Amino acid sequence: MTTLTLTTSSLAAAAPGQGTAPLLTTLATILCVAALTTVIFQRIRQPVILGYLLAGLIVGPHLPVPLVADAGLAHTYSELGVILLMFAMGMEFSLRKLARVATTAGIIAVVQCSLMIWLGYLVGHAFGWTRYESFFTGALIAISSTTIIVKAFAEQNIKGRVTEVVFGVLIVEDLIAILLLAILTGVATGAGLSAGSLAHIAGRLGGLLAVMLIAGLFIVPRLMRMVVKLGRPETIVVANIGVCFAFALLAEKLGYSVALGAFLGGALVAESGESHAIEPLIAPVRDVFAAVFFVAVGMQIDPKLVAENIMPVIVLTVVVVLGKLVGVTVGAFLAGTGVRTAVQSGMSLAQIGEFSFIIAGVGAALGATRSFLYPVAVAVSAITTLITPWLIRAGGPVASFVGDRMPPALQTYTSLYGSWVERLRQPRERAAISRARRTAGLLVIDVAVLAGIVIAAASALPTLQGNISARLHLPHGLARAIAIAAVTAVALPFVGGAMRMARALGAALAIEVLPTGNGVDLADAPRRGFVVGLQLTILALLGIPLAAAVTPFVPLGFTLAVLVLVLVLLGIRLWRTATNLQAHARAGAQMIRELLAAEARSGDHGAEALNAVRHMIPGLGEPEIVKLSTTAPALGRTLKQLNLRGLTGATVVALQQETGPAAVPSGDEVLAAGDVIVLAGSTEALHAARALLEQAPPSVTAPTIAAPGL
Amino acid sequence: LSTPSLITALATAAPASGASLLANLAVILCVAAVTTVLFQRIHQPVILGYLLAGVIVGPNLPVPVVADPELAHTYSELGVILLMFALGMEFSLRKLARVAATSGLVAIIECSLMLWVGYLVGRALGWPRQESLFAGALVAISSTTIIVKAFDEQGIKGRITEVVFGILVVEDLVAILLLAVLTAIASGAGLSAGELAHIAGRLGGLLALMLVVGLLVVPRLMRMVVRVGRPETIVVASVGVCFAFALIAQKLGYSVALGAFLGGTLVSESGEARKIEPLVAPVRDVFAAVFFVAVGMQIDPRVVVDHTPAVVALTLVVVVGKIVGVSLGAFLAGRDVRTSIQAGMSLAQIGEFSFIIAGVGATFGATRHFLYPVAVAVSALTTLMTPWLIRASGPVAAYVDRHMPHAFQTYVSLYGSWLQNLRVPSKDRMKKTPVRRIGGLLLLDVSVIAAIIINVAGARREVVEALTERGLSLLAAQLVLLGAGAVVTTPFVVGAVRLARSLGAALAAEALPAQAGGVDLAAAPRRGLVVGLQMTILMLVGIPLLAAIQPFVPLIPLIVGAVMGLFLIALNLWHTATNLEAHARAGAQVITELLAAEARSPDHGAHALHDARHLIPGLGEPEIVELPATSGAIGKTLKTLNLRGLTGATVVALHPTGGTAAMPTGDETLAVGDVLVLAGSSEAVRTARAMLGAEPLG
């Protein structure tokens, strides 16, 4: 076929953009292989992202498969994928949404992200990696994957409180990731890891963000509304992607990652309030390039390199799963979500994904990390992604298990803690807010000073040590000990101050929820319990980030020792107040029982009694009375079988059975129609418990009365 | 630490191509967004906005916002591919089969006319043959994108859109074939008959192979992907298929557009297009924007100014040629005058395909540098005019109808109704055989003509040399050659005309069969139909023939021949039209008399009509209507109603209440209870009835 050779050769010779042919080949190969692998993965019910990574492995240079795509081109295009992914995430992220979930999700995200950064740093350090590498490792494992969780939830049809908490956390995590990315880019481009440069970076970033947000908020939402009003999908998609690329470009020109700019662009577009019109148009474009991005990530996995670094992979996987689980669960519990939701959230968030690739990519591109870290990150992400659906499915049973095995004192504490936090969230007077704010401000300053002292002392330590040994003619070891002791002596007052201030803040908040009565302070025990919980929350919120921030500068053993000490102290206090509270609750239950027994035959089935109880024993939340109807699904089962507290977070403080007198339930009573149950816990827990006990909501409801002191 | 050091660090660390890619896309898309929003605000086509954005970011205007043309070109290729893929998805084989007969006729006539005229203009401007050929191809294909949007904006719906979109579907197919042929020609195969046949054969084989294999694999695959139900997977798989087919076509030496179009067609065969289309659309829109901007970037205003005559000439050719070609084709395909003219005026512009064709020409060096900007300028001008032309088409159609000779008016009304009979599937296939056989012979005849002419032309130099060696002067030698050629071809030409006539007669006999025994009352209309069909057939084979042999023969004789042929046909047509007019008048007379006789019978002439249908065939499906009191036509004359102009149906008899039935002059004022006899195609009659607000009686 002479013509064929003639035409093809002349074509090859004449085609102007020599770029066109390889570009088309690369895109066609990547997308076709990706389509095949993802269809197969969906058939075997595995996450799509794994399909993309596998496609990347296939078309990548490391496997001996004849299908090979140009890695350089793929990388170039994957950049567009990152930008569009971040833009879409930015669109999901709105300032309003952030404000709504800020407290709960903020506490969880800050606690768990800093815990993960710290742990990751420690792991990297333990493997003997450089400080940069360890820092990047920490950042790598800090951020969970929105993409994977959204899909896993959709596939398992999970809804309700857990999704709310998890998506809230993800939103804040996205924000943290963006900030981390900016800081890491700054650090890796040569600013170095010193307190001054970090502050400089943070300040510059903050200023930039503020300028971009303010200027952007004036222009972009207005512009987008105008474009959407034209009603042409074509124009909408072109304008949006234009904005997306423009912001990415701007960020890049200013020395930040494109992801930051695109995310910001998305957030600004979302502020137009037209996301519902824009999102479906952007999604296909994003999907195509996200596919290219994930495939390009897969192309960079060298199986040999992963095999060589199998130990870091395993350790980091374990750290991700356990660390996220513990971090999120503790954070969520402290934020007042209840044990079950906390455990489920923890198990849902235990994986890493797209942000880790981006962070690892930044590290590799800027030469801050060696080449092995990227494949390791991808491998860890792949394994944790694979585990995620199982973890989410196991979330319920594990939560029940934890709930069952908890000491009764802690069980009561957890049930009631949620109700206190809930009441804290109700709007209150300005004076109280400003008081709490002042204390909180002082606390933050205290911690910042502490961080400053530690970091400054750490960088000055060798000089100090040298000076001491030279002046006093002491051996190095001793000089070092003296130097550390001196620093500790300087820092200790601040540590003590922080603890005290946390306590004061906790107390100030607790008194809002559980005010002292006029006569005898009946709310004393619950308030003490609440103060401890709040103190723990505040310390975790400040202490773990502090630990993560100072870790690179101070010896490991020191931080660890301080942390363990603080944890043990707080644990003991928690246990003490929990048992104390248990006694209080028991007394309250006793009182309720007696009132119930006395008014058993009155018309309102104890509503009056309850009212009295609420005044006499505050801190039982909003106790609610439920009378089991003849159709209730709970009939014939015991409270233990129902797993009421495990499933709902509400606790039964009293039970009056039709056949006998009211009593504090042991859990083994068989429920019968007409039984009256007194429930305590947060509103939401009570709501869930009622739904569990009886399908039809209308039954005896306590009249809503104002909480005491409000 | 300073900002510059950060940036330099980043710039050195980040891959350079990635950065400039982002910068280019950002500039292109942002400027495009601004210009298109502006253009939509001033109600102008979006594509013009893109072109303007291209001029702004292009290297030819001194604006500080500049994108890299090289990179933009690379990405615009993706735009072409995705655009063609989407067009291919709109184009389904089933749809093609449904519109093939009518739209195929129109598209073939007008595309070859445009090719021919474009070539002539190119030659007249002194361009070489290949360039002229590209100029012809450039002006041949209308822009689906622009028409869809213009219709959308003006809220035009109904029959006209059906006709226009049918033509566009076939035009797309023609464009794809043209593109393949042009690519092959431009890449060095040259312009010889053998090569052309080779190219066509190879392309046909390839298309058949890809279609057969593709039909076995792609629709099944896409159905499976769609069943998984994840938008993400659907879009990735569809775009993957699109790029893969484009790549295959490129590897085989064809344009990427061909492959992508084919891929789109195969994907749409899965029957899931309505799920796939909205997902692919945004991706296409982004890259189509890049494509159109990249097109705009290549406009150098100076080049356009330098070639103003070419731009003006080609713009005129596009507008006038398209209007005439499409209107004529649509009319010959049996559409009424109004629809034909509306279709012609809607299709009078060029767009994306022209850019692609011009791009191919420029890429392969087959055309000089100026043709691309000229094509873009022509496209911009015609695009700008399209909304106006569409808006003006109604009045123009009415004007044409009013100023047509009376004999033509009747002919035109009835021609459509005759063709309608042809489209009804005939019961026994035996009857079709002569039609098929004659059609085959005709095609053979025409190909022989083409072959002879091209061969004679190919051998011209040698023959002339041989003759001059024998002592003849150059002029004499050429004349001898021409004469010899004419002598050899004339019998075939005459044969073609005769074959066309007998084919027309065979078809007409099917539409208006002679009654067994007795007088052949359908003779006059049948003759009329034969002439019309002959004209259609001659144009259908003649204009493509003209376009095909054009590059090989001298201009003058060809034009003379074409004009002569046209003149002869027109004469013939005029003859039969007046003949028919007499026949129709006679028929109307009969109906009038029957109506008058049975005016007071209970069925209001339904019986009379039945008789009339037998007595005077060829008036379509005449229908009797009585004007109710609610009719909007009460108190108006037929002329003010413009009934024929708007509907294509003609009133052959009018029986006013209390008066006597008569042939209408057009000036009678209509009143309640008037009985009208309408003739024309069933669609025209239906529309007329709806316009009169009347119910049928018969």
HADDOCK unambig.tbl for C-alpha pairs under 7 A between the chains (distance, minus, plus):
assign (segid A and resid 7 and name CA) (segid B and resid 184 and name CA) 6.98 0.50 0.50
assign (segid A and resid 7 and name CA) (segid B and resid 187 and name CA) 5.95 0.50 0.50
assign (segid A and resid 7 and name CA) (segid B and resid 253 and name CA) 5.54 0.50 0.50
assign (segid A and resid 8 and name CA) (segid B and resid 251 and name CA) 6.76 0.50 0.50
assign (segid A and resid 8 and name CA) (segid B and resid 252 and name CA) 6.58 0.50 0.50
assign (segid A and resid 8 and name CA) (segid B and resid 253 and name CA) 4.87 0.50 0.50
assign (segid A and resid 10 and name CA) (segid B and resid 187 and name CA) 6.29 0.50 0.50
assign (segid A and resid 11 and name CA) (segid B and resid 187 and name CA) 6.83 0.50 0.50
assign (segid A and resid 11 and name CA) (segid B and resid 253 and name CA) 6.60 0.50 0.50
assign (segid A and resid 14 and name CA) (segid B and resid 363 and name CA) 6.49 0.50 0.50
assign (segid A and resid 14 and name CA) (segid B and resid 364 and name CA) 5.81 0.50 0.50
assign (segid A and resid 15 and name CA) (segid B and resid 363 and name CA) 6.31 0.50 0.50
assign (segid A and resid 16 and name CA) (segid B and resid 363 and name CA) 6.67 0.50 0.50
assign (segid A and resid 17 and name CA) (segid B and resid 70 and name CA) 6.66 0.50 0.50
assign (segid A and resid 17 and name CA) (segid B and resid 74 and name CA) 5.97 0.50 0.50
assign (segid A and resid 19 and name CA) (segid B and resid 74 and name CA) 6.43 0.50 0.50
assign (segid A and resid 20 and name CA) (segid B and resid 74 and name CA) 5.33 0.50 0.50
assign (segid A and resid 24 and name CA) (segid B and resid 243 and name CA) 6.57 0.50 0.50
assign (segid A and resid 24 and name CA) (segid B and resid 247 and name CA) 6.51 0.50 0.50
assign (segid A and resid 25 and name CA) (segid B and resid 247 and name CA) 6.50 0.50 0.50
assign (segid A and resid 28 and name CA) (segid B and resid 240 and name CA) 5.34 0.50 0.50
assign (segid A and resid 28 and name CA) (segid B and resid 243 and name CA) 4.88 0.50 0.50
assign (segid A and resid 28 and name CA) (segid B and resid 244 and name CA) 5.01 0.50 0.50
assign (segid A and resid 31 and name CA) (segid B and resid 236 and name CA) 5.97 0.50 0.50
assign (segid A and resid 31 and name CA) (segid B and resid 237 and name CA) 6.66 0.50 0.50
assign (segid A and resid 31 and name CA) (segid B and resid 240 and name CA) 4.65 0.50 0.50
assign (segid A and resid 32 and name CA) (segid B and resid 237 and name CA) 6.25 0.50 0.50
assign (segid A and resid 32 and name CA) (segid B and resid 240 and name CA) 4.71 0.50 0.50
assign (segid A and resid 32 and name CA) (segid B and resid 241 and name CA) 6.67 0.50 0.50
assign (segid A and resid 35 and name CA) (segid B and resid 233 and name CA) 6.25 0.50 0.50
assign (segid A and resid 35 and name CA) (segid B and resid 236 and name CA) 5.96 0.50 0.50
assign (segid A and resid 35 and name CA) (segid B and resid 237 and name CA) 4.86 0.50 0.50
assign (segid A and resid 38 and name CA) (segid B and resid 233 and name CA) 7.00 0.50 0.50
assign (segid A and resid 39 and name CA) (segid B and resid 225 and name CA) 6.71 0.50 0.50
assign (segid A and resid 76 and name CA) (segid B and resid 17 and name CA) 6.86 0.50 0.50
assign (segid A and resid 76 and name CA) (segid B and resid 18 and name CA) 4.86 0.50 0.50
assign (segid A and resid 189 and name CA) (segid B and resid 6 and name CA) 6.52 0.50 0.50
assign (segid A and resid 189 and name CA) (segid B and resid 9 and name CA) 6.28 0.50 0.50
assign (segid A and resid 191 and name CA) (segid B and resid 1 and name CA) 6.51 0.50 0.50
assign (segid A and resid 227 and name CA) (segid B and resid 37 and name CA) 6.91 0.50 0.50
assign (segid A and resid 234 and name CA) (segid B and resid 282 and name CA) 6.82 0.50 0.50
assign (segid A and resid 234 and name CA) (segid B and resid 285 and name CA) 5.57 0.50 0.50
assign (segid A and resid 235 and name CA) (segid B and resid 33 and name CA) 6.43 0.50 0.50
assign (segid A and resid 237 and name CA) (segid B and resid 282 and name CA) 6.40 0.50 0.50
assign (segid A and resid 237 and name CA) (segid B and resid 286 and name CA) 6.86 0.50 0.50
assign (segid A and resid 238 and name CA) (segid B and resid 29 and name CA) 6.03 0.50 0.50
assign (segid A and resid 238 and name CA) (segid B and resid 33 and name CA) 6.01 0.50 0.50
assign (segid A and resid 238 and name CA) (segid B and resid 286 and name CA) 5.56 0.50 0.50
assign (segid A and resid 239 and name CA) (segid B and resid 29 and name CA) 6.75 0.50 0.50
assign (segid A and resid 239 and name CA) (segid B and resid 30 and name CA) 6.35 0.50 0.50
assign (segid A and resid 239 and name CA) (segid B and resid 33 and name CA) 4.86 0.50 0.50
assign (segid A and resid 242 and name CA) (segid B and resid 26 and name CA) 5.35 0.50 0.50
assign (segid A and resid 242 and name CA) (segid B and resid 29 and name CA) 4.66 0.50 0.50
assign (segid A and resid 242 and name CA) (segid B and resid 30 and name CA) 4.62 0.50 0.50
assign (segid A and resid 243 and name CA) (segid B and resid 30 and name CA) 6.73 0.50 0.50
assign (segid A and resid 245 and name CA) (segid B and resid 22 and name CA) 6.51 0.50 0.50
assign (segid A and resid 245 and name CA) (segid B and resid 26 and name CA) 4.88 0.50 0.50
assign (segid A and resid 246 and name CA) (segid B and resid 26 and name CA) 5.06 0.50 0.50
assign (segid A and resid 249 and name CA) (segid B and resid 22 and name CA) 6.59 0.50 0.50
assign (segid A and resid 249 and name CA) (segid B and resid 23 and name CA) 6.23 0.50 0.50
assign (segid A and resid 253 and name CA) (segid B and resid 7 and name CA) 6.67 0.50 0.50
assign (segid A and resid 254 and name CA) (segid B and resid 7 and name CA) 6.70 0.50 0.50
assign (segid A and resid 255 and name CA) (segid B and resid 6 and name CA) 5.84 0.50 0.50
assign (segid A and resid 255 and name CA) (segid B and resid 7 and name CA) 5.17 0.50 0.50
assign (segid A and resid 255 and name CA) (segid B and resid 10 and name CA) 6.42 0.50 0.50
assign (segid A and resid 281 and name CA) (segid B and resid 282 and name CA) 5.74 0.50 0.50
assign (segid A and resid 282 and name CA) (segid B and resid 282 and name CA) 6.94 0.50 0.50
assign (segid A and resid 284 and name CA) (segid B and resid 232 and name CA) 6.75 0.50 0.50
assign (segid A and resid 284 and name CA) (segid B and resid 235 and name CA) 6.31 0.50 0.50
assign (segid A and resid 284 and name CA) (segid B and resid 279 and name CA) 5.69 0.50 0.50
assign (segid A and resid 284 and name CA) (segid B and resid 280 and name CA) 6.86 0.50 0.50
assign (segid A and resid 284 and name CA) (segid B and resid 282 and name CA) 6.59 0.50 0.50
assign (segid A and resid 284 and name CA) (segid B and resid 283 and name CA) 6.46 0.50 0.50
assign (segid A and resid 285 and name CA) (segid B and resid 282 and name CA) 6.42 0.50 0.50
assign (segid A and resid 285 and name CA) (segid B and resid 283 and name CA) 5.00 0.50 0.50
assign (segid A and resid 287 and name CA) (segid B and resid 232 and name CA) 5.53 0.50 0.50
assign (segid A and resid 288 and name CA) (segid B and resid 235 and name CA) 6.80 0.50 0.50
assign (segid A and resid 288 and name CA) (segid B and resid 236 and name CA) 5.47 0.50 0.50
assign (segid A and resid 365 and name CA) (segid B and resid 13 and name CA) 6.12 0.50 0.50
assign (segid A and resid 365 and name CA) (segid B and resid 14 and name CA) 6.55 0.50 0.50
assign (segid A and resid 366 and name CA) (segid B and resid 13 and name CA) 5.68 0.50 0.50
